[in-house]
Amino acid sequence: MLIDTHSHLDDRRFDRDREAVIARAQEAGVHTFITIGCDLATSRAAVALADRYPFVYATVGVHPHEVRHVKDAWFTELRDLARHPKVLAYGEIGLDYHYDHSPRDIQRARFREQVRLARELTLPIVIHTREAQEDTIGILKEERASELGGVFHCFSGDAWLAKDALDLGFYVSFSGVITFHNATMLREIAVTVPMDRLLIETDCPYLTPVPHRGNRNEPAYVKLVAEQIARVRSAREPMSVEEVGQITSANARRAFKIP
């Protein structure tokens, strides 16, 4: 049994066949989905989906790409949404210096504000960081985020970022990127992350794993991530995809306090 710890089930690319997408995932062994808020509208949508399906949970927050749009009233509503019983975490939040869709000073300020809001709500946090390792880790340390815990989602950094994340007490989550042919370093890092701190996700509809690259990603494909984890870990000690599923599902339940 598998848990997709990071999906965007509200995305309009699922509007025509969302029920079929969920059914395919369940057939593949996915029994729990966490759908992620990236701004106020998607946070509302995530909570609505969690209300609709008993096996779907939600997060709320503002992605670094979107923080330039934040208005004062947003955080009031996000605070209210976060108190919904099926909201498990705050995020995804963080820094993205690759695209710089939002100015970096605004990204840093809003990141810090949202870590503080998560502290007020006593929720773990879901971190997005790209080409911003030093600032991300610095803010997390300054804001004592280790007391909250959470996950570095869709991990694509280097071994130093993995160590920093683990030292802060966070989980490290791997997506379909780990199946890409040029992701050799990422696969090497996946072997070093302790199994009790490892999660899997799709980040669907993005980052479709091999052999489906070029098509829309969907939660059923989290099984392909589990299979790749099993392959690379088996280089040290035999491990089945069933074991990866059991361990990462137990980790997800612990990380997000899934009922």
N, C-alpha and C positions, 0 to 999 in steps of 0.2 A: 504494500500500500504506500502511496506517494502523496506528498504535500507540495503543491506549487506555491512557494512562499512569496512570489512576486509576479503578479499578472496585472494586466489592464483590461479587465473584462468589460469595462464600460466603453471601450474604444468603439468608434462608429464602424470600424471594419468588422465588428461582430454583430452589428445590428440586424442583419438579414438572417443569420443562422446561429445565434447565441445558444439556443437550446441544443442544437446538434453538436456544437463545439463542446459544450459541457458533457453531453452524452458520450462523445468520443473519448474525452478525458477519463470519465468514469470507467469506460470499457478498458482503458489502458492502465487502470489501477489508481488513478488520482482520486482521493476521497475528500480532500480539503483544499480550498483555494483561498488565497489572500489577494484581494484586489486593492490597488494602490491609488491614493489621492495624490495629484500633482499640482492642483490649484483648487480654488474654491468650487468650481463646477464639477470637476472630477471627484473631489472629495464627497460632494453631495451624492454623485452617482454611485460611488463605491459603497456608501452607507445604504443607499436604496437597494443595491444588488444584495448586500448582506441581509437586508430585511426580507428580500424575496426568496432567497435560497438558504436552507438551514446549514448547508455545508460551505457557504461562502462567508468570509470575514473581511474586514476592511481596515485600511489606514487612512488618515487624513494629513494633509500638509501641503507645502508649496515647494515645488522643484526649483532648483537654482535657475533654470531657464526662465521661469515664470515670475520670479520675485520682483521684477521691475514693474509688474502690474498690481502689486499688492496695495490695497487700500486699507485704511485704519479699521474699517468694519469687518474686514476679512477675519482677523484673528478672534473677534468676538464670536463669529459664527463657527469658525473652526474649533474653538474651545467648546462650544455647545455640541457640535457634531462628534467631537472626540469623547464625549461622555456617553455616547451610545454603547450599549453593552456588547456589541459585536465589533467595536473598534479596538484593535489589539495593539496598535503602535502609532507613533507619530512619524510621518514621512511620506514620500521620500524628500529628504532635505539634504543640503550640502553645498558643494562648490563644483563648478564646471568651468575650467579655464581653457578647455579645448574649443568650445563654440563661442563662449562669452556672449550669449544671448542677453544676459543681464550684466550691467557694469560690475566689476569685481568688488568695488567697495560696497555696493548694494547687496551683492551676494553674501559677503562676509557679515554685514549687519543683520540681514534677515536670517541667516543661518544661526547666528548667536541668539537672536530673539526666539527662534523656534525651538532651539535646545532648551531655553529657559521655560518656554510654554510646556514642552514635554515634561520638564521637571515638575511644574505646577500640577500637571495631569497625572504624574507618576506613570508615564508610558515609556516603553523602550523606543528607540529611534531607528529609522531606516535611512542609511547614509548613501548618498550618491556623491562620488568624488571622481573627477577626471582631470589629470594633469594639475592637481591642486593639493598634493599630498601634504606638504609642509603646513599650509594654512589650515587644512582640514584637521589634521592631528593637533595642531596648536590650539585651535578653538575648542576642540573636544576636551583637551586637557584643562584649559583655562575654565571651562564651564563644568568641570567635574562630571563629564558624561559617563565615565566608568560606573558611576552610581546608578545610572539609568540602564545601561546596557543597550543592546540592539544588534544590528547587522550591517556590515558593509555589503550592499547588494551588488549583484552583477560584477563581481570582483574582476578587475582587469589590470591591477597595478603590479608592482614588482614585489620581490621577497621582503623588502624593507617595509612596505605598506602592510603586507600581511602580518609581519611581526608587530608593527605598531597597533594594528587592529586587535590582534590577540592579546597584546599586553594591556590594552584598555578593557579587556574582558568581553569584546564583541565577538559575534559569529561572523564567518566568512561564507558568502553565498556565491555559487558558481552557476552560470547560465549556459545557453547553447554556444557561447563563444568558445568554451573549452573543447568543442568538437571541430573548430575551424582548423584547417591544415597548418596555418601559420601560428597557431597558439601553443607552440612547444613550451615556452617559458611558463605559461599559465598551467599547463598540465603538470609541469615539474613542481610548481607551487602547491597544486592540489594534493600532491603526495605528502607534502610536509605539514599541512594543516591537520591538527588533531581531529580524529573522527568525531569527537564529541562537541566540536565547534564548527562543524561543516553543515551548510544548508545547500539546497538546490532550488532552482527557479527557472522560469522561461523568460520573464520580462515581455511576454507576448502582448501585442502582435509583432514585437521587434525581435531582432537577433535570432532568427530561425536557425536551428542546428542543422548540421549535415545529417542526412542527405537531402533535406528539404529547403536548403538555402535558395533564396529567390522567391519563395512563397510566404504567405502569412504564417507567422508563428501562432501556436495555440497550446493550451495547457497539457494536452496529451503528450506533447513532445518533451515534457520534463523527464519522461522515462529515458529518452536518449541521453540526457545529461547524467542520469543515474548510471546508465550503462557505461558511459565514458569514464566516470569516476571509478566504477568497479574495475575497468580495464587498467587504468593507470595505477590504482592502488594495488592491484594484483601483481605488479612488478616486484613488490616487497613481500606481500603475503596474500594468498588466494582470498578473493572477496567476490561474492556474487552480487548481482543487481538487487536481489531480494534483501541482502544484508544492508546494502546502501540505502534502500528504501526504508527499512525498519529504523536504522540509526538516524538518518536525516529527519524522518518523521518525528521520532522521539525528541530530537534536538529542537525542531520547530515548535512542538508542543511546549517544551520548556522555555524557549526563547520568547515566545509570544503569549505564553499562558493560555493556550487554546483549551477550552473546556473539554 
